[in-house]
Amino acid sequence: MLKTIDTVPLDIHGKLAIEPGTLFTYRIHNYDDALLKKLTLFSKEGFGDTGTDVWWLVPAIRHGRAYVITDEKRTTIAALALLISDFERPTTVYLAEFATHKDYRGGGLGAHFLSTIATDLSKAGIGKLSLTVEPGNLAARRLYEDKLGFIQVKTVKDCFGAGEDRLVLELPLKKIDK
Ligand SMILES: CC(C)(COP(=O)(O)OP(=O)(O)OC[C@H]1O[C@@H](n2cnc3c(N)ncnc32)[C@H](O)[C@@H]1OP(=O)(O)O)[C@@H](O)C(=O)NCCC(=O)NCCS
């Protein structure tokens, strides 16, 4: 159901409720009601009304890519990422949702998670990772631009509706042999 990609190293710090060494990054290949419920709740906690519901989550799992950081018993969802591929640019993947649990923020979990995902995408032959970010989301921008090396491509005015401007950021991915 969930394929382990790696273990969260012990040097990831923060107010973690669960020790980093017991958290794993998984790619979600399959799901049941309990997992869908946990993931949609996690998304709503992070993004409020704009969080993901099952009608978007399931297509992302089945036709895009979905990654999660959780413990073996799936007690706590520590991070979630949803990705879709880009019809216009077949070797580019768009990060549609990315969040870490509020208790886990600021300790390096986001950077670890996104690097792990980027490596997994590189192994799948993906050439570029793209995303949009609110200009005032300083924690996200620190992570994407300063820590991961994403480059600003343009600003899309009213991207998600009136007043919801977004920066478009891209990260070229290194070629990695499987
Ligand atoms: C953005 C997010 C994913 C970052 O995850 P994280 O686990 O905190 O990531 P990291 O700890 O690896 O990196 C965050 C960095 O931002 C810094 N930071 C936090 N708040 C900040 C602020 N207000 N201004 C500047 N930097 C800030 C942290 O100190 C850390 O940098 P450091 O490692 O140099 O100290 C997380 O904050 C989150 O889930 N936010 C809510 C959902 C969201 O906004 N998602 C992004 C949508 S595009």
The ligand as an ORCA input file, in Angstrom:
! r2SCAN-3c Opt
* xyz 0 1
  C       6.419     25.740      4.338
  C       6.613     24.481      5.173
  C       6.291     23.262      4.312
  C       8.069     24.400      5.628
  O       8.274     23.171      6.296
  P       9.361     23.019      7.472
  O       9.260     21.623      7.965
  O       9.223     24.123      8.451
  O      10.693     23.236      6.614
  P      12.202     23.463      7.099
  O      12.303     23.442      8.585
  O      13.082     22.521      6.341
  O      12.539     24.926      6.536
  C      11.774     26.054      6.892
  C      12.715     27.247      7.027
  O      11.945     28.456      7.110
  C      12.357     29.192      8.250
  N      11.242     30.019      8.668
  C      10.166     29.696      9.398
  N       9.353     30.762      9.527
  C       9.938     31.780      8.839
  C       9.592     33.135      8.599
  N       8.460     33.663      9.067
  N      10.436     33.896      7.865
  C      11.585     33.386      7.361
  N      11.963     32.084      7.546
  C      11.142     31.308      8.294
  C      12.780     28.123      9.242
  O      13.600     28.677     10.275
  C      13.563     27.199      8.291
  O      14.808     27.748      7.921
  P      16.188     27.292      8.647
  O      16.308     25.808      8.462
  O      17.244     28.053      7.926
  O      16.072     27.661     10.103
  C       5.706     24.513      6.467
  O       5.920     25.740      7.115
  C       4.225     24.357      6.171
  O       3.732     23.243      6.059
  N       3.470     25.478      6.087
  C       2.018     25.464      5.865
  C       1.669     24.983      4.481
  C       2.413     25.784      3.417
  O       2.502     27.014      3.463
  N       2.943     25.050      2.422
  C       3.654     25.626      1.309
  C       2.682     26.001      0.240
  S       3.521     26.590     -1.217
*
